[in-house]
Amino acid sequence: MTATSVTPREGASPPPAGAGAARARRLRRRGRAVAVLFALPALLLLGALVVYPVLFSVGRSLFDASGTRFVGGANYTEMFRDPATVTAIRNTAIWVVVAPALLTGLGLVLAVLVEKIRWATAFKLLLFLPMAVSFLAAGIIFRLAYDEDPGKGVLNAAAVSVHDAFRGTSPYPTARAREGHGLTAGRDGSYTTGTTVRPGSTVALPMVGVLPKDLPRGAAPAYPAAGRRAAAGEVRGVVYLDFTPGGGGRQGRVDRRESGLPGMAVEARHDGRTVARTTTASDGSFRFPGLAAGTYTLTLPAQNFAAPYTGVSWLGPALVTPAIIGAYLWIWTGFAMVLIGAGLSTLPRDALEAARMDGANEWQIFRRITVPLLAPVLTVVFVTLVINVMKVFDLVYVIAPGPVQQDATVLATQMWLVSFGGGNDQGLGSALGVLLLLLVVPAMVFNVRRFRRSQR
């Protein structure tokens, strides 16, 4: 094999020294121009939808509500003087501290547990499904779920069922004593006989305010019980509904068609102390046998007339923000779980197996190996959720009822309320928008830098 050499043709001149560099520069400039040409539509769209609104909002925040008078930083000063805005800042801080931390922790726990179950894919799908529901639809769902009426709100229906299973309910929440016929109302809602009774007496205690249809099943007529005489050393009586169906009868007297009130608690008191307790029978009758000589007062305790338990005021001023955060957790838990689960699948299994072989239990592996190795993923999830909760609007606006809207407001809802929801002050609303932007930007910059470092 021989080597041949190629010599330039006679008369051909070599290319100039700078020709190659100039051609490379031309190609680079042409490449940049093509890149700018392709990016131009996106840049125009970005400028129209992001840059221009931001600059306009900054400028508009320096003018008054009408937009005609320059006020400088007055809107920013007023923003921190307004109690509603201070409440919005406080609630936003609660959202930023609580919601991302809960979601990240819950997503981590679920991602680790899902790895150990057989139907992991189906479980992940069920938890991720709420992400397909819009915030508006989720707000409507939870507004109904949090309804204070147990007949509508599923959470209060469950709370009432559990409460009634352990504590029971008052038998006659609407009942009250017939005025002027021997019973006096107490401050705590109880009723006490105005005069004292002695052993050997029979007492009739008339009540009103109970509809015949609300009487317990098995309630019997009170007339036979009212005619029974008390034996020596006992007090007898009857608690009855002083109402004759169809009209007629006399107030304060037990008529033949009037019903007794079964299940009514009755107490006998002597010298301010309760000495005996009993409950009325189906015909409303009761008796206290074996009483010592002396005078007694009979009391119908307030527990007979307490309003029925209706559950928890989820959307009241005290609980409305935690309730809305609960709805947010329902939507975003699947998102956190899936992202953390993806990071969990990339962990080196040999490190986990080596720890198990060294005798580490699952909690030690989780705390000392899994969590430290997942720290970059957990940070990304946490910061992403921080950015998201700062912009939450739909859930707060839909779930919080009108009377407590100001108690649940966050910066995004306050910005809308001030600008368009009745305040009609676009200057102050723009200042709120600028404040929200300034709060979001550091988290966004942190996330972008982390992504760049991870790519390098």
Sequence and secondary structure as in RCSB ss.txt:
>XXXX:A:sequence
MTATSVTPREGASPPPAGAGAARARRLRRRGRAVAVLFALPALLLLGALVVYPVLFSVGRSLFDASGTRFVGGAN
YTEMFRDPATVTAIRNTAIWVVVAPALLTGLGLVLAVLVEKIRWATAFKLLLFLPMAVSFLAAGIIFRLAYDEDP
GKGVLNAAAVSVHDAFRGTSPYPTARAREGHGLTAGRDGSYTTGTTVRPGSTVALPMVGVLPKDLPRGAAPAYPA
AGRRAAAGEVRGVVYLDFTPGGGGRQGRVDRRESGLPGMAVEARHDGRTVARTTTASDGSFRFPGLAAGTYTLTL
PAQNFAAPYTGVSWLGPALVTPAIIGAYLWIWTGFAMVLIGAGLSTLPRDALEAARMDGANEWQIFRRITVPLLA
PVLTVVFVTLVINVMKVFDLVYVIAPGPVQQDATVLATQMWLVSFGGGNDQGLGSALGVLLLLLVVPAMVFNVRR
FRRSQR
>XXXX:A:secstr
         TT     TTHHHHHHHHHHHHHHHHHHHHHHHHHHHHIIIIIHHHHHHHHHTTB TTSSSB TTHH
HHHHHH HHHHHHHHHHHHHHHHHHHHHHHHHHHHHHHHTTSTTHHHHHHHHHGGGGS HHHHHHHHHHHT SST
TT HHHHHHHHHHHHHH   S TT EE TTSSEEE TTS EEESS B TT EEEEEEE   GGGS TT  BSHHH
HT    TT EEEEEEE   TTS   TTS  TT BB TT EEEEEETTEEEEEEE  TTSEEEE S  SS BEEEE
 GGGT        TTSTTTHHHHHHHHHHHHHHHHHHHHHHHHHHTS HHHHHHHHHTT  HHHHIIIIIHHHTH
HHHHHHHHHHHHHHHT  HHHHHHS GGGHHHH  HHHHHHHHHTSS   HHHHHHHHHHHHHHHHHHHHHHHHH
HHHHH 
